[in-house]
Amino acid sequence: MIAEAALRQPVDVRVETCSINDFGLPEDRPLDVSMLPDKLVAATGMALMSPAEACRRICERALAAVG
């Protein structure tokens, strides 16, 4: 998503399914770190953006910062 937002064109990527354990990290990692934002949204009224929108905004700000 970052590449597409930065290049402003579709990027063809291949994603392979794997487990965190396939990376050979020295310590165990939790397999499920998913989080639901329902409580945060209910408590704050905050409007969350999609990952694609967040990537687009990050790239826009970075490009604006360099000129």
C-alpha positions in Angstrom: 0.0 0.0 0.0 2.9 2.4 0.8 4.5 1.7 -2.6 1.2 2.3 -4.5 0.6 5.5 -2.6 4.2 6.7 -3.2 4.3 5.8 -6.8 0.6 6.8 -7.4 0.1 3.7 -9.6 -0.8 0.1 -9.0 2.0 -2.1 -7.8 2.0 -5.9 -8.4 3.1 -7.7 -5.3 3.1 -11.4 -4.4 2.1 -12.2 -0.8 3.0 -15.6 0.6 1.2 -16.9 3.6 3.5 -17.9 6.4 3.6 -18.1 10.2 5.6 -15.8 12.4 7.4 -18.9 13.5 8.8 -19.3 10.0 11.2 -16.3 10.6 13.4 -18.0 13.1 13.2 -15.2 15.7 15.1 -15.8 18.9 12.0 -15.5 21.1 8.4 -16.7 20.8 5.9 -14.3 19.4 2.1 -14.4 19.9 0.3 -15.9 17.0 -2.8 -13.6 17.3 -2.2 -9.9 17.9 -5.4 -8.8 16.2 -7.3 -5.9 17.9 -10.8 -4.5 17.4 -11.1 -0.7 17.7 -14.7 -0.8 18.8 -14.1 0.3 22.4 -11.8 3.1 21.3 -14.2 4.4 18.7 -17.1 4.2 21.2 -15.1 5.9 24.0 -13.6 8.7 21.9 -15.9 9.1 18.8 -12.7 8.9 16.8 -13.2 8.1 13.1 -10.6 5.6 11.9 -9.3 5.5 8.4 -8.5 2.5 6.2 -4.9 1.3 5.9 -4.9 2.4 2.3 -6.0 5.9 3.3 -3.4 6.0 6.1 -0.6 5.0 3.6 -1.8 7.7 1.1 -1.7 10.4 3.8 1.8 9.3 5.0 3.1 9.5 1.4 1.5 12.9 0.8 3.0 14.4 3.9 6.4 12.9 3.2 6.4 14.3 -0.4 5.2 17.7 0.9 8.1 17.7 3.4 10.8 17.2 0.8 9.5 19.8 -1.5 
